[in-house]
């Protein structure tokens, strides 16, 4: 049973998941977006990319599923 589940996971197509963008300067919750996105913070008047984030929320959102996937 476990081997079958592992095989299904390994064969599953890669999905693009969205992450939570929080401004590293003012800590405003900006948006859920793809890792490749740039998100604008109106309070700080600047664009935020994933490289600028202080911390990345371990929760990721699959936009096609309407559910939250948690990775530990």
N, CA and C atoms as a LAMMPS dump frame, in Angstrom:
ITEM: TIMESTEP
0
ITEM: NUMBER OF ATOMS
216
ITEM: BOX BOUNDS ff ff ff
-5.0000000000000000e+02 5.0000000000000000e+02
-5.0000000000000000e+02 5.0000000000000000e+02
-5.0000000000000000e+02 5.0000000000000000e+02
ITEM: ATOMS id mol type element x y z
1 1 1 N 0.83 -1.205 0
2 1 2 C 0 0 0
3 1 3 C 0.867 1.258 0
4 2 1 N 1.856 1.316 0.895
5 2 2 C 2.717 2.498 0.988
6 2 3 C 3.536 2.667 -0.28
7 3 1 N 4.032 1.545 -0.821
8 3 2 C 4.82 1.623 -2.055
9 3 3 C 3.972 2.164 -3.204
10 4 1 N 2.722 1.769 -3.254
11 4 2 C 1.82 2.252 -4.306
12 4 3 C 1.614 3.76 -4.199
13 5 1 N 1.408 4.256 -2.975
14 5 2 C 1.215 5.7 -2.769
15 5 3 C 2.469 6.47 -3.14
16 6 1 N 3.641 5.957 -2.768
17 6 2 C 4.9 6.619 -3.11
18 6 3 C 5.084 6.671 -4.625
19 7 1 N 4.704 5.582 -5.304
20 7 2 C 4.823 5.542 -6.755
21 7 3 C 3.889 6.565 -7.407
22 8 1 N 2.649 6.684 -6.902
23 8 2 C 1.702 7.659 -7.435
24 8 3 C 2.202 9.077 -7.239
25 9 1 N 2.807 9.346 -6.083
26 9 2 C 3.345 10.678 -5.806
27 9 3 C 4.5 10.98 -6.751
28 10 1 N 5.386 10.007 -6.957
29 10 2 C 6.546 10.202 -7.838
30 10 3 C 6.124 10.424 -9.279
31 11 1 N 5.021 9.784 -9.707
32 11 2 C 4.574 9.903 -11.091
33 11 3 C 3.63 11.074 -11.324
34 12 1 N 3.208 11.733 -10.274
35 12 2 C 2.278 12.861 -10.416
36 12 3 C 2.963 14.009 -11.155
37 13 1 N 2.237 14.688 -12.03
38 13 2 C 2.839 15.822 -12.737
39 13 3 C 3.148 16.965 -11.771
40 14 1 N 4.215 17.678 -12.062
41 14 2 C 4.6 18.809 -11.216
42 14 3 C 3.551 19.91 -11.331
43 15 1 N 3.158 20.473 -10.185
44 15 2 C 2.163 21.548 -10.173
45 15 3 C 2.847 22.839 -9.754
46 16 1 N 2.375 23.922 -10.299
47 16 2 C 2.832 25.225 -9.847
48 16 3 C 1.996 25.594 -8.63
49 17 1 N 2.655 25.875 -7.526
50 17 2 C 1.96 26.237 -6.305
51 17 3 C 2.185 27.709 -5.999
52 18 1 N 1.222 28.308 -5.343
53 18 2 C 1.322 29.715 -4.972
54 18 3 C 1.815 29.819 -3.534
55 19 1 N 2.58 30.869 -3.264
56 19 2 C 3.089 31.12 -1.92
57 19 3 C 2.546 32.447 -1.415
58 20 1 N 2.62 32.627 -0.112
59 20 2 C 2.131 33.856 0.503
60 20 3 C 3.244 34.9 0.5
61 21 1 N 2.957 36.074 -0.037
62 21 2 C 3.907 37.183 -0.043
63 21 3 C 3.575 38.114 1.114
64 22 1 N 4.549 38.322 1.995
65 22 2 C 4.434 39.258 3.11
66 22 3 C 5.597 40.236 2.971
67 23 1 N 5.304 41.524 2.997
68 23 2 C 6.337 42.533 2.808
69 23 3 C 7.405 42.404 3.902
70 24 1 N 8.685 42.309 3.517
71 24 2 C 9.744 42.176 4.513
72 24 3 C 9.996 43.464 5.31
73 25 1 N 9.513 44.59 4.794
74 25 2 C 9.741 45.867 5.483
75 25 3 C 8.621 46.205 6.466
76 26 1 N 7.359 46.102 6.021
77 26 2 C 6.233 46.519 6.868
78 26 3 C 5.372 45.354 7.363
79 27 1 N 5.663 44.134 6.932
80 27 2 C 4.945 42.915 7.332
81 27 3 C 3.474 42.874 6.91
82 28 1 N 3.091 43.637 5.897
83 28 2 C 1.729 43.548 5.366
84 28 3 C 1.584 42.257 4.563
85 29 1 N 0.442 41.598 4.736
86 29 2 C 0.112 40.425 3.938
87 29 3 C -0.317 40.935 2.568
88 30 1 N 0.476 40.655 1.535
89 30 2 C 0.236 41.245 0.226
90 30 3 C -0.673 40.393 -0.655
91 31 1 N -0.306 39.129 -0.872
92 31 2 C -1.086 38.283 -1.776
93 31 3 C -0.535 36.874 -1.779
94 32 1 N -1.339 35.97 -2.34
95 32 2 C -0.864 34.631 -2.681
96 32 3 C -0.565 34.669 -4.165
97 33 1 N 0.657 34.302 -4.548
98 33 2 C 1.049 34.357 -5.95
99 33 3 C 2.103 33.289 -6.233
100 34 1 N 2.367 33.062 -7.515
101 34 2 C 3.411 32.111 -7.9
102 34 3 C 4.779 32.641 -7.477
103 35 1 N 5.723 31.719 -7.245
104 35 2 C 7.064 32.115 -6.804
105 35 3 C 7.762 33.043 -7.788
106 36 1 N 7.417 32.965 -9.043
107 36 2 C 8.069 33.796 -10.059
108 36 3 C 7.493 35.212 -10.124
109 37 1 N 6.457 35.489 -9.345
110 37 2 C 5.777 36.791 -9.409
111 37 3 C 6.531 37.871 -8.64
112 38 1 N 6.215 39.099 -8.978
113 38 2 C 6.603 40.272 -8.204
114 38 3 C 5.31 40.89 -7.702
115 39 1 N 5.251 41.19 -6.409
116 39 2 C 4.033 41.722 -5.803
117 39 3 C 4.334 43.115 -5.262
118 40 1 N 3.417 44.029 -5.516
119 40 2 C 3.613 45.423 -5.131
120 40 3 C 3.06 45.697 -3.734
121 41 1 N 3.871 46.35 -2.898
122 41 2 C 3.422 46.783 -1.573
123 41 3 C 3.132 48.279 -1.649
124 42 1 N 1.865 48.638 -1.508
125 42 2 C 1.484 50.053 -1.592
126 42 3 C 1.986 50.846 -0.389
127 43 1 N 2.062 50.208 0.774
128 43 2 C 2.514 50.916 1.978
129 43 3 C 3.977 51.334 1.86
130 44 1 N 4.791 50.492 1.254
131 44 2 C 6.233 50.777 1.12
132 44 3 C 6.61 51.328 -0.255
133 45 1 N 5.664 51.297 -1.2
134 45 2 C 5.901 51.771 -2.555
135 45 3 C 7.08 51.045 -3.207
136 46 1 N 7.027 49.686 -3.129
137 46 2 C 8.086 48.907 -3.767
138 46 3 C 7.58 47.528 -4.169
139 47 1 N 8.281 46.914 -5.103
140 47 2 C 7.956 45.58 -5.596
141 47 3 C 8.721 44.548 -4.777
142 48 1 N 8.048 43.444 -4.445
143 48 2 C 8.635 42.389 -3.635
144 48 3 C 8.733 41.115 -4.485
145 49 1 N 9.901 40.47 -4.464
146 49 2 C 10.086 39.179 -5.12
147 49 3 C 10.347 38.122 -4.047
148 50 1 N 10.316 36.867 -4.429
149 50 2 C 10.495 35.785 -3.464
150 50 3 C 11.88 35.844 -2.808
151 51 1 N 12.883 36.337 -3.516
152 51 2 C 14.228 36.441 -2.947
153 51 3 C 14.3 37.454 -1.804
154 52 1 N 13.384 38.401 -1.779
155 52 2 C 13.39 39.447 -0.753
156 52 3 C 12.607 39.064 0.502
157 53 1 N 11.856 37.976 0.465
158 53 2 C 11.046 37.597 1.611
159 53 3 C 11.935 37.179 2.783
160 54 1 N 11.583 37.618 3.987
161 54 2 C 12.326 37.235 5.186
162 54 3 C 12.091 35.773 5.53
163 55 1 N 10.845 35.383 5.424
164 55 2 C 10.472 34.007 5.727
165 55 3 C 9.419 33.577 4.722
166 56 1 N 9.416 32.302 4.418
167 56 2 C 8.418 31.771 3.498
168 56 3 C 7.495 30.864 4.289
169 57 1 N 6.216 31.149 4.187
170 57 2 C 5.198 30.346 4.845
171 57 3 C 5.268 28.919 4.296
172 58 1 N 5.312 27.902 5.164
173 58 2 C 5.384 26.524 4.647
174 58 3 C 4.106 26.065 3.947
175 59 1 N 3.013 26.807 4.105
176 59 2 C 1.766 26.463 3.414
177 59 3 C 1.859 26.947 1.976
178 60 1 N 1.401 26.11 1.076
179 60 2 C 1.385 26.476 -0.343
180 60 3 C 0.005 26.166 -0.883
181 61 1 N -0.446 26.974 -1.808
182 61 2 C -1.797 26.86 -2.34
183 61 3 C -1.764 26.37 -3.778
184 62 1 N -2.522 25.318 -4.04
185 62 2 C -2.675 24.807 -5.395
186 62 3 C -3.905 25.497 -5.994
187 63 1 N -3.716 26.403 -6.926
188 63 2 C -4.855 27.182 -7.437
189 63 3 C -5.924 26.356 -8.132
190 64 1 N -5.606 25.156 -8.569
191 64 2 C -6.595 24.347 -9.256
192 64 3 C -7.421 23.482 -8.292
193 65 1 N -7.09 23.462 -7.026
194 65 2 C -7.742 22.563 -6.084
195 65 3 C -8.637 23.248 -5.052
196 66 1 N -8.499 24.534 -4.818
197 66 2 C -9.225 25.242 -3.772
198 66 3 C -8.984 24.633 -2.389
199 67 1 N -7.807 24.114 -2.172
200 67 2 C -7.471 23.588 -0.861
201 67 3 C -6.046 23.987 -0.52
202 68 1 N -5.71 23.937 0.744
203 68 2 C -4.384 24.321 1.2
204 68 3 C -3.539 23.079 1.394
205 69 1 N -2.347 23.068 0.796
206 69 2 C -1.417 21.951 0.957
207 69 3 C -0.323 22.382 1.916
208 70 1 N -0.081 21.606 2.936
209 70 2 C 0.937 21.936 3.921
210 70 3 C 2.16 21.063 3.726
211 71 1 N 3.312 21.681 3.742
212 71 2 C 4.586 20.964 3.631
213 71 3 C 5.381 21.243 4.882
214 72 1 N 5.833 20.197 5.527
215 72 2 C 6.597 20.347 6.766
216 72 3 C 8.052 20.145 6.487
